[in-house]
């Protein structure tokens, strides 16, 4: 019975350590994606899409 208890504790301990590692890796991936997103938002040039006509920039006259 004590052997099963030790196996259960070892399993729970391993699960918690693995979960922390997975969360750390997921946060690193999300952080890298957020940096790319913010870089794309700050970019002033529009990205042309195939099949779409790009109109030249015209100043607005009021």
N, C-alpha and C positions, 0 to 999 in steps of 0.2 A: 504494500500500500504506500509506503514511504517512497518507493522507487517511482510510482506513478505520480506522486506529488512533485518530486524533483523533475521529472520529465515535463510536467505541466508548467512548472515555474520556468524551466529552461525555454520552453516553447513561447511563453508569454514574454520573457525577456528578449528573445530573438525577434519576436514580432514587433515589439516596441522599438528596438534599435533599427530594424529594417524600415519601419514606418518613418522614423525621423530622417533616415537617409533618403528615402523617396521624396519626402516633402522638401528637403534641401535641394535636390536635383530639380524638382518641379519649379521651385522658386527661382532658381538660376535660369531656367528656360524662359519663364514668364518675364523675368527682368530683362533678358536680352531682347525678347519680342517687344516689350514696351519701349526700349531704347530705339529700336528700328521704327516703331510707330511714331514716336515723337519726332524722330529725324524726318520722317516722311511728311508729317504735318507741318513742320517748319519750312520745308522746301517750297520755294515760291513758284518754281516752274511746274506747269501742269504736265502730267505724263500723257503723251498721246496714246490713244487706243486705236487698234487696227480697225479700219472701216469707218472711222469717225473723222469728220472734217474739223480741223483746228482753225478757229477764227482768229485773225490777228487782234491784238489788244488795241482797243480804241478808247480814248479818253471820253468820259461822259461830259456832255455839254448841257448845262442847265441854264 
